[in-house]
């Protein structure tokens, strides 16, 4: 039933919007949980340095091949570690964007569209 000013209709629309928002929030939460369990690997130096991260960007491991551990090449190793972390971070962001991007499309939510 619609009142003279359309009050009932507005309340129904608001209720539907609220339900949609709750569903959206639930879906995003599930995807974020999946991203926390999934892993990406960043590499540098032809695979001599590897960094593992979650789909949320948390660094979970670093692997360094023994042949690149040379005290006289400390700076090079540090650069390789930073490069591998950067690669893992980029891959993590790409994964999250591919999973969450559809939720922000058209909503103007930074990082989701």
C-alpha positions as CSV (number, residue, x, y, z in Angstrom):
1,X,0.0,0.0,0.0
2,X,1.4,3.4,-1.0
3,X,0.5,6.4,1.2
4,X,-0.2,9.8,-0.2
5,X,3.6,10.6,0.0
6,X,4.9,7.2,-1.0
7,X,6.2,6.5,2.5
8,X,5.5,2.7,2.4
9,X,7.2,2.4,-0.9
10,X,10.3,4.3,0.3
11,X,10.5,2.0,3.4
12,X,10.3,-1.1,1.2
13,X,13.1,0.2,-1.1
14,X,15.2,1.1,2.0
15,X,14.7,-2.5,3.4
16,X,15.6,-4.0,0.0
17,X,18.7,-1.8,-0.2
18,X,19.7,-2.8,3.4
19,X,19.3,-6.5,2.5
20,X,21.4,-6.1,-0.6
21,X,24.1,-4.2,1.4
22,X,24.2,-7.0,4.0
23,X,24.5,-9.7,1.2
24,X,27.3,-7.7,-0.4
25,X,29.1,-7.3,2.9
26,X,28.9,-11.1,3.5
27,X,30.2,-11.9,0.0
28,X,33.1,-9.5,0.4
29,X,33.9,-11.0,3.8
30,X,34.0,-14.5,2.3
31,X,36.3,-13.4,-0.5
32,X,38.6,-11.7,2.0
33,X,38.8,-14.9,4.0
34,X,39.7,-16.8,0.8
35,X,42.4,-14.2,0.0
36,X,43.9,-14.7,3.5
37,X,44.3,-18.4,2.7
38,X,45.6,-18.1,-0.8
39,X,49.3,-17.5,-1.6
40,X,51.2,-15.7,-4.3
41,X,54.9,-15.9,-4.9
42,X,57.2,-13.0,-5.8
43,X,60.5,-13.8,-7.4
44,X,63.8,-11.9,-8.1
45,X,67.2,-12.8,-9.5
46,X,65.8,-15.5,-11.8
47,X,64.1,-17.3,-8.9
48,X,67.1,-17.1,-6.5
49,X,65.0,-15.1,-4.1
50,X,61.3,-16.0,-3.5
51,X,58.8,-14.3,-1.3
52,X,55.5,-15.8,-0.4
53,X,52.5,-13.6,0.5
54,X,48.8,-14.1,1.2
55,X,46.2,-12.7,-1.2
56,X,45.9,-9.9,1.4
57,X,49.5,-8.9,1.1
58,X,50.9,-10.4,4.3
59,X,54.4,-11.8,3.8
60,X,54.5,-15.4,5.0
61,X,57.9,-16.6,3.8
62,X,61.2,-15.8,2.2
63,X,63.4,-18.4,0.4
64,X,67.0,-17.5,-0.6
65,X,69.2,-19.9,-2.7
66,X,72.6,-20.4,-0.9
67,X,74.6,-19.3,-3.9
68,X,73.4,-15.7,-3.6
69,X,74.4,-15.5,0.1
70,X,77.8,-13.8,-0.3
71,X,78.8,-11.3,2.4
72,X,80.6,-9.2,-0.2
73,X,77.3,-8.9,-2.2
74,X,75.1,-8.0,0.8
75,X,73.6,-5.0,-1.0
76,X,72.7,-7.1,-4.1
77,X,70.9,-9.6,-1.9
78,X,69.0,-6.9,-0.1
79,X,68.0,-5.5,-3.5
80,X,66.8,-8.9,-4.6
81,X,64.8,-9.4,-1.4
82,X,63.1,-6.0,-1.9
83,X,62.4,-6.8,-5.5
84,X,60.8,-10.2,-4.6
85,X,58.7,-8.5,-1.9
86,X,57.5,-5.9,-4.4
87,X,56.7,-8.6,-6.9
88,X,54.7,-10.6,-4.3
89,X,52.9,-7.4,-3.2
90,X,51.9,-6.6,-6.8
91,X,50.6,-10.1,-7.4
92,X,48.7,-10.0,-4.1
93,X,47.1,-6.7,-5.1
94,X,46.2,-8.0,-8.5
95,X,44.6,-11.1,-7.0
96,X,42.6,-9.0,-4.6
97,X,41.5,-6.6,-7.4
98,X,40.4,-9.5,-9.6
99,X,38.3,-10.9,-6.8
100,X,36.9,-7.7,-5.3
101,X,36.9,-5.4,-8.2
102,X,33.4,-6.3,-9.3
103,X,32.0,-5.1,-6.0
104,X,33.4,-1.6,-6.4
105,X,32.7,-1.1,-10.1
106,X,30.5,1.9,-10.4
107,X,30.4,2.6,-6.6
108,X,33.5,4.8,-6.6
109,X,35.2,2.8,-3.8
110,X,39.0,3.3,-4.1
111,X,40.8,0.0,-4.6
112,X,37.7,-1.9,-5.6
113,X,36.8,-0.4,-8.9
